[in-house]
């Protein structure tokens, strides 16, 4: 799976979709699933329901890539 988003903080910490939970709380094998804005915070949600909120002023950048449609139409001719 190619990640669809990455967040970097001003201290150089990065959070990329599919990364494992770097925090001591929660399941250590839970994967980062989604990112969202909530007021003055950016919210990261991990598998198992772990939610991490990062203050907006601590965020250096957020990159988001729209998933591409990898399905293929049948190219055969009749």
Residue frames as qw, qx, qy, qz and C-alpha x, y, z in Angstrom:
[[0.000, 0.888, 0.460, 0.000, 0.00, 0.00, 0.00],
 [0.378, 0.336, -0.026, 0.863, 1.32, 3.41, -0.92],
 [0.158, -0.509, -0.528, 0.661, 0.61, 6.06, 1.70],
 [0.158, 0.739, 0.494, 0.429, -1.88, 8.81, 0.86],
 [0.158, -0.936, -0.010, -0.313, -0.72, 11.33, 3.46],
 [0.684, -0.046, -0.374, 0.625, 2.19, 12.48, 5.60],
 [0.248, -0.947, -0.086, -0.187, 2.42, 15.08, 8.36],
 [0.645, 0.156, -0.346, 0.663, 5.67, 16.62, 9.64],
 [0.393, -0.867, -0.264, 0.156, 6.02, 18.64, 12.83],
 [0.160, 0.943, -0.229, 0.181, 8.35, 21.58, 13.38],
 [0.508, -0.648, 0.567, 0.001, 10.69, 19.34, 15.40],
 [0.249, 0.477, -0.774, -0.333, 11.12, 17.02, 12.38],
 [0.421, 0.055, 0.878, -0.220, 8.85, 14.17, 13.51],
 [0.406, 0.130, -0.534, -0.730, 6.91, 12.63, 10.62],
 [0.544, 0.158, 0.728, -0.386, 3.68, 10.65, 10.64],
 [0.308, 0.259, -0.651, -0.644, 2.89, 8.72, 7.46],
 [0.847, 0.006, 0.021, -0.530, -0.19, 6.62, 6.72],
 [0.923, 0.140, -0.357, -0.007, 0.60, 3.00, 7.58],
 [0.227, 0.505, -0.640, 0.533, 3.29, 3.86, 10.16],
 [0.591, -0.381, -0.690, 0.171, 3.10, 2.08, 13.49],
 [0.388, -0.884, -0.182, -0.186, 2.14, 3.90, 16.66],
 [0.507, 0.426, -0.429, 0.614, 5.23, 5.74, 18.06],
 [0.354, -0.601, 0.232, -0.678, 3.52, 6.59, 21.36],
 [0.057, 0.209, -0.909, 0.356, 3.90, 4.60, 24.60],
 [0.515, 0.182, 0.566, -0.618, 0.12, 4.43, 25.07],
 [0.760, 0.422, -0.067, -0.489, -2.10, 2.25, 22.92],
 [0.943, 0.060, 0.307, 0.112, -1.28, -0.89, 21.00],
 [0.290, -0.640, 0.456, 0.546, 2.30, -0.65, 19.70],
 [0.363, 0.050, 0.787, 0.496, 1.39, -2.44, 16.48],
 [0.344, 0.756, 0.507, -0.231, -1.54, -0.20, 15.56],
 [0.457, 0.186, 0.412, 0.766, -1.17, 1.56, 12.21],
 [0.098, 0.431, 0.093, -0.892, -1.90, 5.17, 11.36],
 [0.362, 0.459, 0.794, 0.169, -5.11, 5.17, 9.32],
 [0.173, 0.798, 0.435, 0.380, -6.37, 8.73, 8.91],
 [0.307, -0.159, -0.170, 0.923, -5.69, 12.41, 9.42],
 [0.025, -0.770, -0.555, -0.313, -8.21, 15.20, 9.87],
 [0.109, 0.328, -0.207, 0.915, -8.46, 18.82, 11.00],
 [0.417, -0.656, -0.628, 0.021, -10.36, 19.62, 14.20],
 [0.250, -0.959, -0.105, 0.077, -10.29, 23.30, 15.07],
 [0.029, 0.897, -0.440, 0.024, -6.73, 24.25, 16.06],
 [0.563, -0.389, 0.729, 0.029, -5.54, 20.63, 16.00],
 [0.588, 0.341, -0.634, -0.368, -4.61, 18.00, 13.44],
 [0.768, -0.248, 0.465, -0.364, -6.00, 14.64, 14.53],
 [0.334, 0.368, -0.846, -0.190, -4.26, 11.35, 13.75],
 [0.838, -0.159, 0.243, -0.462, -6.30, 8.17, 14.14],
 [0.064, 0.401, -0.912, -0.057, -4.68, 4.76, 14.57],
 [0.634, -0.145, -0.708, -0.275, -6.18, 1.28, 14.31],
 [0.479, -0.298, -0.735, 0.377, -7.89, 0.30, 17.53],
 [0.203, -0.871, -0.415, -0.166, -9.21, 3.81, 18.11],
 [0.532, -0.446, -0.102, 0.713, -6.07, 5.58, 19.38],
 [0.248, 0.898, 0.241, 0.273, -6.47, 9.31, 18.64],
 [0.559, -0.307, -0.053, 0.769, -3.53, 11.73, 18.73],
 [0.175, 0.945, 0.265, 0.083, -4.11, 15.49, 18.45],
 [0.593, -0.068, 0.043, 0.801, -1.26, 17.75, 17.39],
 [0.033, 0.805, 0.216, -0.552, -1.61, 21.53, 17.77],
 [0.618, 0.741, 0.216, 0.149, -1.74, 23.22, 14.36],
 [0.034, 0.955, -0.293, 0.021, 1.12, 25.58, 15.27],
 [0.566, -0.494, 0.646, 0.134, 3.38, 22.51, 15.71],
 [0.793, 0.358, 0.478, 0.119, 2.73, 21.27, 12.15],
 [0.218, -0.464, 0.449, 0.732, 5.30, 22.08, 9.48],
 [0.402, 0.243, -0.509, -0.722, 3.40, 20.51, 6.59],
 [0.677, 0.159, 0.668, -0.267, 0.72, 18.02, 5.60],
 [0.202, 0.299, -0.699, -0.618, 0.97, 16.24, 2.25],
 [0.663, 0.233, 0.611, -0.364, -2.10, 14.49, 0.91],
 [0.092, 0.230, -0.762, -0.598, -2.26, 12.45, -2.27],
 [0.761, 0.156, 0.092, -0.622, -5.55, 11.48, -3.82],
 [0.608, -0.100, 0.783, 0.085, -5.68, 7.72, -4.31],
 [0.309, 0.370, -0.555, -0.678, -5.55, 6.73, -7.96],
 [0.878, 0.160, 0.224, -0.391, -7.92, 4.34, -9.62],
 [0.143, -0.482, 0.824, 0.261, -5.82, 1.32, -10.49],
 [0.703, 0.288, 0.628, -0.167, -8.66, -0.69, -12.01],
 [0.036, -0.306, 0.644, 0.701, -8.30, -1.49, -15.67],
 [0.733, 0.370, 0.138, -0.554, -10.95, -1.85, -18.28],
 [0.766, 0.080, 0.605, 0.199, -10.91, -4.89, -20.48],
 [0.084, 0.637, -0.376, -0.668, -9.01, -3.81, -23.59],
 [0.350, 0.067, 0.877, 0.323, -10.06, -6.78, -25.68],
 [0.411, 0.272, -0.208, -0.845, -12.17, -6.14, -28.75],
 [0.622, 0.211, 0.726, -0.205, -15.03, -8.24, -29.94]]
